[in-house]
């Protein structure tokens, strides 16, 4: 038996855990956490511990498959890789010649590691339409931050004395972050946790602000009101480095704590206490969610209000505050610079046709280098500003979209659907060609972590069946399309060497560190860089009043607006649907739609469930585990009731991703934030009705 070093590639790119894979006769027989790896220090969550069931799952796609019969009929023919790639390449060339290269969409689903190369393929092919799940995850928070400051700014938790955690539950979604927060608490750092639900983090917080979903902006403005009223803000920073402060100060007068309590349900005294902790304890940092605060119809403005608290309290780009660092590789801050932007061919975008969404959410497209994936079905249906005809999806899932049935029906109208994946999903069943992808145990991958750590993995087993790494699929397809010269003539090692050139690493050197290594010459930025460079905004200051928003016809201040559907904005609708529905928060055993087909993980929650407060359940004569309909004005799904005090009275919650009860069916496809195009997943109106007789 050999112990081979690799990573668990299931979760987000910034948190992948090191794994010791015990391999006997070419088969993984056991996995353990890698103790020397800084991301997990020997621990594994249930997802990582289930790796054998994941890799050897009976649903694995093992061979290239070509559709026979009607789409969705389930009739497939095994074909060779050569035939599969020829079929795809010929179809792409035919579409390009007839409709133009922009009519093909290249989408990376939750899989992240392949993205620089898939975007390169799209742009080299001539299509501006590379997109990913960042069309509804993470990127809107980046847009909000860049509108304010011109940059993003991760928290310096290791040196902070106060943490404002806003809708973050790292114990279920980011164990590395959870350990860092717990370490800060051991150093007696204070924790203020904002979250509509009770979570393992809120239970450890010094102060929990349990707000009504969708009212984050009002809460942030209420905290500002107290900061200004009690002179707890950094007056010098505000005077020298902000624009629009006087307008903001006047605007927040209406958000006194008592009024904010009525909007958010957070007691006025807690709003005041949070403001005083943030204003008086130095340094303090904000730990922000990847998407919870922007999954609302006023998401970008809500998040702008939240992130402005860092600058207003003098905690921006300081030790122990929110520290501006360059993103180095795949959403991480490893301090090892790369050529990722160059590899992605982002500089070609100005010369390509407009991206999907450029006419609907131009500001999002201006600040983000991808097409807006949420708007794909609308362009398929309308054919405007140009038709879409082909779709190459790697790890794609139509259930990701709001109104997922709308996306499913739109995809059926395309001439070509090609998917690579680990499992034969419902989305793959719609395809014309399906390609088997290799897991992290079967491929080589370059990885960076924000712990200033880097690792080049190697396959620990031979691929299951004839599965290929997605990189090999991309490189081989590029060759078939006549783009070999833009893909290092098929040499992935040469591509990785070019990627890592700015940091001085080579593949040969990294291969000498099978467990990974700490960065040898980390590029560590200074603090308060704005004092020399200004901010990367049009005014070179923190734009409390955003000139970019104003130029696009939006409110320049971080104005609070109620969710489109809420007890306040739509009281008539609330009579029939009186409960607030928030969706998508994590459970520790699942990741979006992943792991539902893994027995160990599924056994921890065998049924789809809606979380509801016991008092709401009693009013509806609903008991634990009863079958119920979860309904919105658009649709309904059948689930079991889970009675729990973790959700507020008047609020329900449900995870997403389970095909047996697709909660995204309940949301309208156009229930979107107008600035980013992000769906309002986390503030809807619903009702829960007991099913008296099962069908």
C-alpha positions in Angstrom: 0.0 0.0 0.0 1.2 3.5 -1.0 0.3 6.8 0.6 0.0 9.4 -2.2 -0.5 13.1 -1.8 -3.4 14.9 -3.4 -6.3 17.3 -2.7 -10.0 17.0 -2.3 -11.4 19.1 -5.2 -15.0 19.2 -4.1 -15.3 22.6 -2.4 -14.3 26.0 -3.5 -10.9 26.6 -4.9 -9.7 28.6 -1.9 -10.3 25.9 0.6 -9.4 22.6 -1.0 -8.0 20.2 1.6 -4.8 18.1 1.5 -5.4 14.4 1.3 -3.3 11.3 2.0 -4.7 8.7 -0.4 -3.9 5.1 0.6 -3.6 3.2 -2.7 -3.4 -0.6 -3.1 -3.2 -2.3 -6.4 -4.2 0.9 -8.1 -7.3 1.4 -6.0 -8.0 4.0 -3.3 -8.8 2.0 -0.1 -8.7 4.9 2.4 -8.3 8.6 2.7 -7.1 10.8 5.5 -6.4 14.5 5.9 -2.9 15.6 5.2 -1.5 16.9 8.6 1.2 19.0 7.0 -1.2 20.9 4.8 -2.1 24.3 6.2 -5.6 24.3 4.7 -6.9 21.5 6.8 -4.1 20.3 9.1 -5.1 16.7 8.9 -8.9 17.2 9.2 -11.5 16.2 6.6 -15.2 17.1 6.5 -17.7 14.4 5.6 -17.4 15.3 1.9 -13.7 14.7 1.8 -14.1 11.6 4.0 -16.5 10.2 1.4 -14.0 10.5 -1.4 -13.9 6.8 -2.2 -17.7 6.8 -2.7 -17.3 9.9 -4.9 -14.6 8.5 -7.1 -16.0 5.0 -7.5 -19.7 6.1 -7.7 -21.9 4.0 -9.9 -23.1 7.2 -11.6 -19.6 8.0 -13.0 -19.5 8.6 -16.7 -16.8 6.3 -17.9 -16.7 6.8 -21.7 -17.5 9.4 -24.3 -21.1 9.1 -25.2 -23.1 10.3 -28.2 -26.9 10.8 -28.2 -29.1 8.4 -30.2 -32.7 9.4 -30.5 -34.4 12.4 -29.1 -32.8 14.7 -26.5 -33.6 13.4 -23.1 -34.5 9.9 -24.3 -31.6 8.3 -22.4 -30.4 6.6 -25.6 -26.6 6.7 -25.8 -23.9 5.1 -27.8 -20.4 4.7 -26.6 -17.9 6.3 -28.9 -14.1 6.9 -29.0 -12.5 10.1 -27.9 -11.4 10.8 -31.5 -15.0 10.6 -32.7 -16.3 12.6 -29.8 -13.8 15.5 -30.4 -14.3 15.4 -34.2 -18.1 15.6 -33.7 -17.8 18.5 -31.4 -15.2 20.4 -33.4 -17.1 20.0 -36.7 -20.3 21.2 -35.1 -18.5 24.3 -33.6 -16.9 25.2 -36.9 -20.3 24.8 -38.7 -22.0 27.1 -36.1 -19.1 29.6 -36.3 -19.3 29.8 -40.1 -23.1 30.2 -40.1 -23.8 32.4 -37.1 -20.4 33.7 -35.9 -18.2 32.5 -33.0 -20.1 34.6 -30.5 -23.1 32.2 -30.8 -21.3 29.6 -28.8 -21.3 29.7 -25.0 -18.4 28.1 -23.0 -19.5 27.6 -19.4 -17.6 26.3 -16.4 -20.0 25.2 -13.6 -18.9 24.8 -10.1 -15.6 23.3 -11.3 -13.0 26.1 -11.0 -9.5 24.7 -11.8 -10.0 24.6 -15.6 -11.4 28.2 -15.9 -8.3 30.1 -17.2 -7.9 27.6 -20.1 -11.6 27.3 -21.0 -11.8 31.1 -21.1 -8.7 31.1 -23.3 -10.4 28.5 -25.6 -13.6 30.7 -25.9 -11.7 33.9 -26.7 -9.3 32.1 -29.1 -12.3 30.6 -30.9 -13.7 34.2 -31.1 -16.5 34.0 -28.6 -16.7 36.6 -25.8 -19.1 34.2 -24.0 -17.1 32.4 -21.4 -19.1 32.4 -18.3 -19.4 30.5 -15.0 -21.3 30.2 -11.8 -19.8 33.6 -10.8 -22.7 35.0 -12.8 -24.7 34.3 -9.6 -22.0 33.8 -7.0 -19.2 35.9 -5.6 -18.6 38.4 -8.4 -21.4 40.8 -7.4 -19.6 41.3 -4.0 -16.5 42.1 -6.1 -18.4 44.6 -8.1 -19.8 46.3 -5.0 -16.3 46.5 -3.4 -14.8 47.9 -6.6 -17.5 50.5 -6.9 -16.5 51.7 -3.4 -12.8 51.1 -3.3 -11.6 50.0 -6.7 -10.4 46.7 -5.3 -11.3 43.7 -3.1 -9.8 43.4 0.4 -9.7 40.1 2.4 -9.7 40.2 6.2 -6.5 40.1 8.2 -8.0 37.8 10.8 -4.6 36.8 12.2 -4.1 40.4 13.6 -7.5 41.6 14.3 -9.3 42.4 17.6 -12.8 42.5 16.3 -14.5 40.5 13.5 -17.8 41.6 11.8 -18.9 38.4 10.2 -21.7 39.1 7.7 -23.8 36.1 6.7 -20.9 33.7 6.9 -21.2 30.1 8.2 -17.6 28.7 7.8 -18.3 25.6 9.9 -20.4 24.3 7.0 -18.6 26.0 4.1 -15.0 26.8 4.9 -13.3 24.9 7.7 -10.0 26.8 7.1 -11.8 30.1 7.8 -13.6 28.6 10.8 -10.3 27.6 12.4 -8.9 31.1 11.9 -11.9 32.8 13.5 -11.7 30.4 16.4 -8.0 31.2 16.8 -8.9 34.9 16.9 -11.5 34.3 19.5 -8.9 32.5 21.6 -6.9 35.7 21.4 -10.0 37.4 22.8 -11.0 39.1 19.6 -14.7 40.1 19.7 -17.1 38.6 17.1 -20.2 40.3 15.8 -22.2 37.9 13.6 -24.9 39.1 11.2 -27.1 36.2 10.0 -30.8 35.5 9.6 -30.2 32.0 11.1 -28.6 30.6 14.2 -25.4 28.9 13.1 -22.3 27.4 14.8 -20.6 30.8 14.3 -23.4 32.9 15.7 -23.5 30.7 18.8 -19.9 31.6 19.4 -20.3 35.3 18.7 -20.3 38.0 21.3 -23.2 39.6 19.5 -25.7 38.1 17.0 -27.7 40.4 14.8 -30.5 38.1 13.5 -32.0 40.1 10.7 -34.9 39.7 8.3 -33.5 38.3 5.0 -32.9 41.0 2.4 -32.5 43.9 4.9 -28.7 43.8 5.1 -28.4 47.3 3.6 -30.7 48.9 6.1 -28.8 47.3 9.0 -25.5 48.6 7.7 -27.0 52.1 7.3 -28.3 51.8 10.8 -24.8 51.0 12.1 -23.5 54.1 10.2 -26.2 56.2 11.8 -24.8 55.4 15.2 -21.2 55.8 14.1 -21.9 59.3 12.8 -24.1 60.3 15.8 -21.5 59.2 18.4 -18.5 60.4 16.4 -17.1 56.8 16.2 -16.0 57.1 12.5 -12.6 58.0 11.3 -13.0 61.7 10.5 -9.5 62.1 9.0 -9.9 59.2 6.6 -13.3 60.4 5.6 -12.2 63.9 4.9 -9.1 63.0 3.0 -10.1 59.9 1.1 -13.8 59.8 0.4 -16.3 61.4 -1.9 -20.0 61.7 -1.1 -19.7 61.5 2.7 -22.0 64.5 3.3 -24.7 63.0 1.2 -24.4 59.7 3.0 -24.5 61.3 6.4 -27.7 63.1 5.4 -29.2 60.0 3.9 -28.6 57.8 7.0 -30.4 60.2 9.3 -33.6 58.2 8.5 -32.0 55.0 9.6 -32.0 55.5 13.4 -31.8 52.2 15.4 -35.5 52.3 16.3 -36.5 52.6 12.6 -34.0 50.0 11.6 -35.4 47.6 14.1 -38.8 47.8 12.4 -37.2 47.1 9.0 -34.7 44.4 10.0 -36.2 42.9 13.2 -32.8 43.5 14.9 -33.3 45.2 18.3 -32.2 48.8 18.4 -29.9 48.2 21.3 -28.0 45.5 19.3 -27.6 47.9 16.4 -26.1 50.4 18.7 -23.9 47.8 20.5 -22.6 46.6 17.1 -21.7 50.1 16.0 -19.8 50.8 19.2 -17.8 47.6 19.0 -16.9 48.3 15.4 -16.1 52.0 16.1 -14.2 51.5 19.3 -12.2 48.3 19.0 -9.2 48.6 16.7 -8.3 47.0 14.4 -11.5 45.4 13.2 -12.2 43.5 10.0 -15.2 42.4 8.0 -15.5 38.8 7.0 -18.0 38.8 4.2 -20.1 36.2 2.5 -19.4 35.1 -1.1 -23.0 35.7 -2.1 -25.5 35.8 0.7 -25.7 39.6 0.8 -26.0 40.0 -3.0 -28.6 37.3 -3.6 -31.3 40.0 -3.3 -33.0 42.4 -5.7 -31.0 45.2 -4.1 -27.9 43.1 -3.6 -25.1 45.3 -4.9 -26.3 48.3 -3.0 -26.7 46.3 0.2 -23.2 45.0 -0.1 -21.8 48.5 -0.8 -23.3 49.7 2.5 -21.7 46.8 4.3 -18.2 47.2 2.9 -18.2 50.9 3.4 -18.1 50.2 7.1 -14.4 49.2 6.8 -13.3 52.6 5.5 -15.6 54.6 7.6 -14.1 53.1 10.8 -10.5 53.4 9.6 -10.0 49.7 9.1 -9.3 49.7 5.4 -5.9 48.4 4.2 -4.5 48.3 7.7 -3.0 45.5 9.8 -5.8 43.5 11.4 -8.4 45.2 9.2 -9.3 44.5 5.6 -6.1 44.3 3.7 -5.9 45.0 0.0 -3.9 42.1 -1.6 -3.7 41.1 -5.3 -5.7 38.0 -6.3 -3.0 35.6 -7.5 -4.7 32.5 -8.9 -8.3 31.3 -8.9 -9.8 33.6 -6.3 -6.9 33.1 -3.8 -4.3 35.5 -2.3 -1.3 33.2 -2.2 1.4 36.0 -2.7 2.8 34.1 -5.6 1.9 36.2 -8.7 0.8 34.4 -11.9 0.0 35.1 -15.5 -3.7 34.1 -15.0 -5.1 37.2 -16.7 -2.8 36.7 -19.7 -3.6 33.0 -19.9 -7.3 33.9 -20.0 -6.8 36.2 -23.0 -8.9 38.8 -21.3 -7.2 41.5 -23.3 -9.0 40.3 -26.4 -12.5 41.2 -25.0 -12.5 44.7 -26.4 -12.1 43.3 -29.9 -14.8 40.6 -29.6 -18.6 41.1 -30.0 -20.5 42.2 -26.9 -20.9 39.6 -24.2 -24.2 38.1 -23.0 -25.5 40.7 -20.5 -23.5 43.6 -21.8 -26.7 45.4 -22.9 -28.7 44.5 -19.7 -26.0 44.7 -16.9 -23.3 46.8 -18.5 -21.7 47.9 -15.2 -21.3 44.2 -14.1 -19.7 43.4 -17.5 -17.4 46.5 -17.2 -16.0 45.3 -13.9 -16.1 41.5 -14.6 -14.4 39.7 -17.5 -17.1 37.1 -18.1 -20.5 37.0 -19.7 -23.5 37.1 -17.4 -24.6 33.4 -17.3 -27.9 34.2 -15.6 -29.1 36.0 -18.8 -28.3 33.1 -21.2 -31.8 31.7 -21.4 -33.2 35.2 -22.2 -30.9 35.6 -25.1 -31.6 32.1 -26.4 -35.3 32.8 -26.3 -35.1 36.3 -27.9 -32.1 35.8 -30.3 -31.1 39.4 -29.4 -28.7 41.0 -29.8 -27.6 37.9 -31.7 -28.6 34.2 -31.6 -27.0 31.6 -29.4 -26.6 28.2 -31.0 -24.0 26.1 -29.1 -23.2 25.4 -25.5 -20.0 23.7 -24.1 -20.5 23.1 -20.4 -17.9 21.7 -18.0 -19.6 20.8 -14.7 -22.8 22.6 -15.9 -26.1 22.2 -14.2 -29.3 23.9 -15.5 -30.7 23.8 -12.0 -28.3 26.6 -11.0 -30.5 29.1 -12.7 -33.5 30.9 -11.1 -36.5 29.4 -12.7 -34.5 26.4 -13.6 -37.2 24.9 -15.9 -37.0 28.1 -18.0 -33.2 27.5 -18.5 -33.9 23.8 -19.3 -36.4 24.7 -22.0 -34.2 27.3 -23.4 -31.2 24.9 -23.7 -33.4 22.5 -25.7 -33.5 25.2 -28.5 -29.8 25.1 -29.0 -28.2 23.3 -32.0 -25.4 21.8 -29.9 -25.1 20.8 -26.3 -21.8 19.3 -25.1 -21.1 18.5 -21.4 -18.1 17.1 -19.5 -18.9 15.9 -16.0 -18.1 13.2 -13.5 -21.7 11.9 -13.3 -24.6 11.4 -15.7 -26.7 14.3 -14.4 -30.0 15.5 -15.6 -28.2 18.2 -17.5 -25.9 15.7 -19.2 -29.0 13.7 -20.2 -30.0 16.7 -22.3 -26.7 16.7 -24.2 -25.7 15.6 -27.7 -22.2 14.6 -26.6 -21.2 13.8 -23.1 -17.5 13.5 -22.0 -16.2 11.8 -18.9 -14.1 14.1 -16.7 -11.4 13.0 -14.2 -11.6 13.9 -10.5 -8.8 15.5 -8.5 -7.6 12.0 -7.7 -7.1 11.2 -11.4 -5.5 14.4 -12.7 -2.7 16.9 -12.3 -3.6 20.3 -11.0 -1.9 23.6 -9.9 -3.2 24.8 -6.6 -2.7 28.0 -4.6 -3.9 28.8 -1.1 -4.1 32.1 0.7 -1.9 30.6 3.4 0.9 31.4 1.0 1.1 27.8 0.0 1.3 26.2 -3.4 1.0 22.6 -4.7 1.2 20.7 -8.0 -0.8 17.5 -7.6 -0.3 14.3 -9.5 -2.8 11.6 -10.3 -2.9 9.0 -7.5 -4.8 6.4 -9.5 -5.4 5.7 -13.2 -8.6 7.4 -14.5 -11.8 5.6 -14.0 -12.9 4.2 -17.4 -11.6 6.5 -20.1 -12.1 9.8 -18.2 -9.8 12.7 -19.1 -8.9 15.8 -17.2 -10.9 18.8 -18.4 -7.6 20.4 -19.3 -6.8 17.6 -21.7 -10.3 17.9 -23.2 -9.7 21.7 -23.7 -6.3 21.3 -25.2 -7.3 18.4 -27.5 -10.4 20.3 -28.7 -8.3 23.4 -29.3 -6.1 21.3 -31.6 -9.2 20.1 -33.5 -10.3 23.7 -34.0 -7.0 24.7 -35.4 -5.9 26.6 -32.3 -3.0 24.4 -31.3 -0.5 27.2 -31.6 -2.4 29.1 -28.9 -2.4 26.1 -26.6 1.3 25.5 -26.3 1.0 22.8 -29.0 -0.8 20.6 -26.5 1.9 20.9 -23.8 0.2 21.4 -20.5 3.5 21.5 -18.6 4.5 24.5 -20.8 1.2 26.2 -20.0 1.8 25.8 -16.2 5.3 27.1 -16.5 4.0 30.2 -18.3 1.3 30.6 -15.7 3.9 30.5 -12.8 6.6 32.5 -14.5 6.1 35.7 -12.5 6.7 33.8 -9.2 9.8 32.0 -10.5 8.3 28.5 -10.0 8.5 25.7 -12.6 6.7 22.4 -12.8 10.0 20.6 -12.3 10.6 22.5 -9.0 7.1 22.0 -7.7 7.3 18.2 -8.4 9.9 18.0 -5.7 7.3 19.0 -3.1 4.6 16.3 -3.4 2.8 17.7 -0.3 3.1 21.3 -1.5 5.3 24.1 -0.2 5.1 27.5 1.4 5.9 30.3 -1.1 9.6 30.9 -1.2 9.5 34.6 -2.1 6.0 35.8 -1.3 5.1 39.2 -2.7 3.6 40.8 0.4 1.9 44.3 -0.1 2.3 47.2 2.3 -0.6 48.7 4.2 -2.3 52.0 3.4 -1.2 51.8 -0.2 -3.8 54.4 -1.1 -1.6 57.1 0.5 0.8 56.7 -2.4 -1.4 55.4 -5.2 -4.9 56.6 -4.3 -7.8 54.3 -4.9 -8.5 52.5 -8.2 -11.7 54.4 -8.7 -12.4 57.2 -11.2 -12.0 59.8 -8.4 -9.0 58.0 -6.8 -11.0 58.1 -3.6 -13.5 55.9 -1.8 -16.6 56.6 -3.8 -19.4 56.6 -1.3 -21.3 58.3 -4.1 -20.3 56.2 -7.1 -19.7 58.0 -10.3 -19.9 54.7 -12.2 -23.4 53.9 -10.8 -24.5 57.5 -11.6 -23.3 57.2 -15.1 -25.4 54.1 -15.6 -28.5 55.7 -14.2 -28.5 54.1 -10.7 -28.5 55.7 -7.3 -24.9 56.7 -6.6 -25.3 56.3 -2.8 -25.8 52.8 -1.3 -29.5 53.3 -1.1 -31.6 50.7 0.7 -34.6 49.2 -1.1 -36.9 46.5 0.1 -36.7 43.1 -1.7 -39.1 43.1 -4.7 -41.3 40.7 -2.9 -41.6 41.3 0.9 -44.2 41.9 3.6 -43.5 45.6 3.2 -43.1 46.0 -0.6 -45.9 43.6 -1.6 -48.4 43.4 1.3 -51.1 42.0 -0.9 -48.9 39.1 -2.0 -47.9 38.5 1.6 -51.5 37.8 2.5 -51.3 34.6 0.4 -47.6 34.0 1.0 -46.8 35.3 4.5 -43.5 33.6 5.1 -40.1 34.8 3.9 -38.1 32.2 2.0 -34.4 32.3 1.9 -32.5 29.6 0.0 -29.1 28.2 -0.7 -27.2 28.2 2.6 -24.9 25.2 3.0 -25.3 21.9 4.9 -21.9 20.3 5.7 -22.6 17.2 3.7 -23.5 18.8 0.4 -22.0 21.4 -1.9 -24.7 22.9 -4.2 -25.8 19.8 -6.2 -22.8 17.7 -5.4 -22.7 14.7 -3.0 -26.5 14.0 -3.1 -25.5 10.8 -4.9 -22.9 9.8 -2.3 -24.4 7.3 0.2 -22.6 8.6 3.3 -23.5 12.2 2.6 -27.1 11.5 1.6 -27.7 9.3 4.7 -27.2 12.4 6.9 -30.3 14.0 5.3 -32.1 11.4 3.2 -35.1 13.7 2.4 -35.3 17.2 1.1 -36.5 19.5 3.9 -37.7 23.0 4.5 -36.5 24.6 7.8 -39.3 26.4 9.6 -39.8 27.8 13.1 -41.9 25.6 15.4 -44.3 28.4 16.1 -45.0 28.8 12.3 -45.4 25.0 12.1 -47.9 24.9 15.0 -50.1 27.6 13.3 -50.2 25.3 10.2 -50.6 22.0 12.3 -47.3 20.8 10.8 -45.2 18.3 12.8 -41.6 17.3 12.3 -41.0 15.3 9.1 -44.5 15.9 7.8 -44.8 16.1 4.0 -45.6 19.7 2.9 -45.8 21.8 -0.1 -43.4 24.7 -0.2 -45.1 27.3 -2.5 -44.4 30.6 -4.1 -46.6 32.4 -6.5 -44.6 30.7 -9.3 -44.5 27.1 -8.3 -44.5 24.5 -5.6 -42.3 21.5 -4.5 -42.9 18.6 -2.2 -40.6 18.4 0.8 -40.5 17.3 4.5 -40.8 19.8 7.3 -37.8 20.4 9.6 -38.8 22.3 12.7 -36.0 24.3 14.1 -35.3 27.4 16.2 -32.4 28.2 14.0 -34.8 30.2 11.7 -36.8 33.2 12.9 -40.5 33.1 13.2 -41.9 34.2 9.8 -38.9 32.9 7.9 -38.3 29.6 6.2 -35.1 28.2 4.7 -34.2 25.5 2.2 -30.9 24.4 0.7 -30.6 24.1 -3.1 -29.2 21.5 -5.4 -31.4 18.5 -4.7 -33.0 17.4 -8.0 -35.7 15.6 -6.0 -36.9 19.0 -4.8 -35.5 21.8 -6.9 -36.1 25.0 -4.9 -35.0 27.1 -7.8 -38.3 26.2 -9.5 -39.9 28.6 -7.1 -38.1 31.7 -8.2 -39.0 33.7 -11.3 -36.2 33.8 -13.9 -36.2 37.7 -13.9 -36.2 38.2 -10.1 -32.8 39.9 -10.4 -30.7 42.7 -9.0 -30.6 45.3 -11.8 -26.9 46.2 -11.3 -25.4 42.7 -11.3 -28.1 40.4 -12.7 -27.8 38.3 -9.6 -31.0 36.4 -8.6 -32.9 37.2 -5.4 -32.5 33.7 -4.0 -32.5 34.8 -0.4 -35.6 37.0 -0.1 -38.8 35.6 -1.5 -42.3 35.2 -0.2 -43.8 31.7 0.3 -46.2 29.5 2.1 -45.9 26.0 3.6 -49.0 23.8 3.4 -49.3 20.4 5.0 -50.1 17.6 2.6 -53.0 15.7 4.2 -53.2 13.0 1.6 -50.1 11.8 -0.2 -50.5 11.4 -4.0 
